[in-house]
Amino acid sequence: MSQLFGPLNFQLTFVRHLNCPENNERATTEQSRCTAFSTETETAVQQPCPQDIHAVLRELTASLAVQNERITVLQKENQEQAAKLESQKIETDKLMQQLQVKQVAFSASLLDQGSRETGPFNTEITLVFKRVVTNIGNAYNPYTGIFTAPVRGVYHFVWSLYGDGNIAAGGVLFRNGEHIFIAYEHQTSGGVSTSNGASLLLEVGDQVSVRLFVGARLNDSQNHHNTFSGHLIFPM
């Protein structure tokens, strides 16, 4: 009988051993310890070494320094390119201006209507030629009588004057404040006319006008005897 029930008793004893609370608690404790050890091991493996962090930081710092240096170089190159572009723009604007003002010409007479005497005066006055028949380039101002050079170049001017009686007719061509040439004629009676011309090298902004000579007198009418003309011969 003992031999028959021997294996069965062993199995019952093993089951009791497994169902024992003390044994279950020991198993759970052992399992927890194993889990904690495994977690600590994984955490230790995942956490980088402080030396590795410092090395990475040094590499990042060096990389940032290189990038900053490249940015500085690029900014300098951009500034140089911007300066070149601005210089090219200025030159282009000058060329465009020269192309636009290659044709400059004007012609005007003293009175726009009616008849009138001008002068004499005890000082030179700028003659305002009001009736404009040509003003290509709009360099002549009919309100001031002054021609302003729009481009550097050689210009040619002609002025013709007419008087009557025993008073001289005369006018002086001025460049800025400089007396250039005079047209002058005087006779004791009857009508008198005079004219002159000049070719001048003008800079941009130079002003040219005709001033009535001191003591001279001009007569003008619908026939437009007194005229002032000029044109650009060639730019320089």
BAVO-921106 format. One record per residue (C-alpha): x, y, z. Coordinates in nm, 3 decimals. Layout:
N
X, Y, Z
...
//
This chain:
236
0.000, 0.000, 0.000
0.280, 0.238, 0.087
0.432, 0.176, -0.251
0.101, 0.241, -0.421
0.033, 0.569, -0.248
0.396, 0.689, -0.233
0.391, 0.896, -0.551
0.054, 1.039, -0.460
0.178, 1.152, -0.119
0.475, 1.323, -0.286
0.248, 1.516, -0.520
0.022, 1.625, -0.235
0.323, 1.739, -0.035
0.453, 1.942, -0.334
0.114, 2.109, -0.384
0.097, 2.199, -0.015
0.443, 2.346, -0.044
0.337, 2.563, -0.340
0.019, 2.678, -0.169
0.201, 2.779, 0.146
0.171, 3.164, 0.198
0.522, 3.185, 0.329
0.661, 3.026, 0.021
0.452, 3.251, -0.205
0.577, 3.560, -0.024
0.937, 3.444, -0.062
0.882, 3.388, -0.435
0.727, 3.729, -0.481
1.014, 3.894, -0.291
1.271, 3.716, -0.503
1.088, 3.817, -0.818
1.078, 4.182, -0.705
1.448, 4.177, -0.631
1.518, 4.036, -0.974
1.299, 4.300, -1.139
1.465, 4.583, -0.942
1.810, 4.452, -1.029
1.715, 4.429, -1.395
1.577, 4.786, -1.395
1.885, 4.924, -1.221
2.104, 4.742, -1.470
1.914, 4.884, -1.768
1.919, 5.235, -1.617
2.291, 5.211, -1.556
2.342, 5.104, -1.914
2.123, 5.383, -2.056
2.268, 5.671, -1.852
2.568, 5.824, -2.033
2.896, 5.882, -1.865
2.962, 6.247, -1.751
3.281, 6.243, -1.952
3.085, 6.166, -2.269
2.848, 6.461, -2.201
3.139, 6.703, -2.165
3.288, 6.573, -2.489
2.960, 6.628, -2.671
2.933, 6.979, -2.527
3.285, 7.059, -2.643
3.204, 6.935, -2.992
2.886, 7.143, -3.001
3.074, 7.452, -2.882
3.340, 7.405, -3.149
3.071, 7.353, -3.414
2.890, 7.670, -3.308
3.215, 7.866, -3.324
3.275, 7.743, -3.678
2.920, 7.830, -3.778
2.952, 8.179, -3.626
3.273, 8.233, -3.818
3.106, 8.125, -4.141
2.812, 8.356, -4.071
3.051, 8.646, -4.014
3.228, 8.574, -4.342
2.896, 8.552, -4.528
2.776, 8.880, -4.375
3.096, 9.052, -4.484
3.060, 8.910, -4.835
2.698, 9.026, -4.846
2.801, 9.377, -4.743
3.067, 9.385, -5.013
2.819, 9.261, -5.272
2.566, 9.522, -5.160
2.829, 9.796, -5.195
2.918, 9.673, -5.545
2.553, 9.662, -5.645
2.500, 10.016, -5.516
2.803, 10.138, -5.710
2.679, 9.963, -6.024
2.335, 10.115, -5.974
2.484, 10.464, -5.953
2.684, 10.409, -6.269
2.379, 10.266, -6.444
2.171, 10.567, -6.340
2.438, 10.799, -6.477
2.447, 10.612, -6.807
2.068, 10.613, -6.828
2.066, 10.985, -6.759
2.323, 11.046, -7.030
2.121, 10.837, -7.274
1.807, 11.030, -7.191
1.968, 11.373, -7.227
2.167, 11.315, -7.544
1.920, 11.545, -7.716
1.907, 11.889, -7.556
1.801, 12.200, -7.744
1.600, 12.515, -7.679
1.505, 12.838, -7.851
1.305, 13.131, -7.710
1.224, 13.495, -7.780
1.201, 13.782, -7.534
0.827, 13.857, -7.544
0.545, 13.608, -7.569
0.306, 13.875, -7.703
0.274, 14.250, -7.773
0.548, 14.512, -7.804
0.772, 14.652, -7.533
1.103, 14.816, -7.455
1.340, 14.665, -7.199
1.597, 14.894, -7.033
1.805, 15.084, -6.989
1.919, 14.997, -6.633
2.221, 15.100, -6.430
2.301, 14.735, -6.353
2.299, 14.411, -6.549
1.974, 14.213, -6.531
1.898, 13.862, -6.652
1.684, 13.865, -6.964
1.386, 13.628, -6.941
1.302, 13.493, -7.284
0.939, 13.397, -7.229
0.818, 13.266, -7.564
0.959, 12.916, -7.594
0.942, 12.750, -7.934
1.170, 12.454, -7.857
1.276, 12.306, -7.524
1.390, 11.948, -7.577
1.512, 11.813, -7.246
1.343, 12.099, -7.053
1.680, 12.244, -6.956
1.572, 12.604, -7.022
1.348, 12.777, -6.764
1.117, 13.039, -6.925
1.039, 13.186, -6.583
1.399, 13.268, -6.490
1.569, 13.288, -6.831
1.834, 13.040, -6.711
1.956, 12.729, -6.892
2.082, 12.453, -6.660
2.308, 12.182, -6.805
2.155, 11.837, -6.744
2.469, 11.651, -6.846
2.839, 11.722, -6.876
2.921, 11.817, -7.232
2.987, 12.086, -7.490
2.697, 12.322, -7.564
2.658, 12.595, -7.823
2.463, 12.916, -7.753
2.349, 13.201, -7.977
2.177, 13.525, -7.872
2.044, 13.797, -8.101
1.935, 14.144, -7.982
1.759, 14.441, -8.137
1.731, 14.807, -8.034
1.600, 15.132, -8.172
1.711, 15.493, -8.147
2.032, 15.638, -8.016
2.069, 15.388, -7.726
2.294, 15.084, -7.757
2.163, 14.730, -7.778
2.375, 14.482, -7.590
2.367, 14.161, -7.389
2.628, 13.948, -7.213
2.640, 13.567, -7.201
2.712, 13.438, -6.849
2.813, 13.094, -6.730
2.729, 13.081, -6.361
2.874, 13.417, -6.252
3.135, 13.439, -6.528
3.118, 13.694, -6.809
3.179, 13.498, -7.133
3.103, 13.708, -7.444
2.908, 14.022, -7.523
2.690, 14.113, -7.820
2.680, 14.492, -7.853
2.589, 14.753, -8.112
2.533, 15.129, -8.093
2.434, 15.383, -8.358
2.287, 15.728, -8.343
1.957, 15.658, -8.511
1.736, 15.388, -8.660
1.715, 15.025, -8.564
2.023, 14.834, -8.453
2.083, 14.461, -8.409
2.365, 14.249, -8.274
2.435, 13.885, -8.208
2.705, 13.649, -8.088
2.766, 13.282, -8.014
2.979, 13.060, -7.794
3.056, 12.693, -7.738
3.102, 12.606, -7.371
3.208, 12.299, -7.178
2.949, 12.270, -6.901
2.935, 12.050, -6.596
2.607, 11.911, -6.468
2.420, 12.195, -6.301
2.611, 12.480, -6.467
2.384, 12.774, -6.553
2.392, 12.990, -6.864
2.193, 13.309, -6.923
2.198, 13.641, -7.109
2.209, 13.966, -6.913
2.115, 14.306, -7.049
2.426, 14.523, -7.069
2.437, 14.830, -6.843
2.275, 15.131, -7.017
2.148, 14.921, -7.311
1.791, 14.901, -7.432
1.604, 14.637, -7.632
1.292, 14.667, -7.845
1.075, 14.366, -7.916
0.739, 14.302, -8.080
0.532, 14.026, -8.235
0.819, 13.987, -8.483
1.039, 13.848, -8.200
1.369, 14.021, -8.275
1.542, 13.921, -7.950
1.617, 13.552, -7.917
1.824, 13.310, -7.711
1.903, 12.956, -7.830
2.129, 12.668, -7.735
2.186, 12.297, -7.781
2.408, 12.013, -7.673
2.679, 11.938, -7.930
2.803, 11.621, -7.759
2.820, 11.482, -7.403
3.153, 11.413, -7.233
//
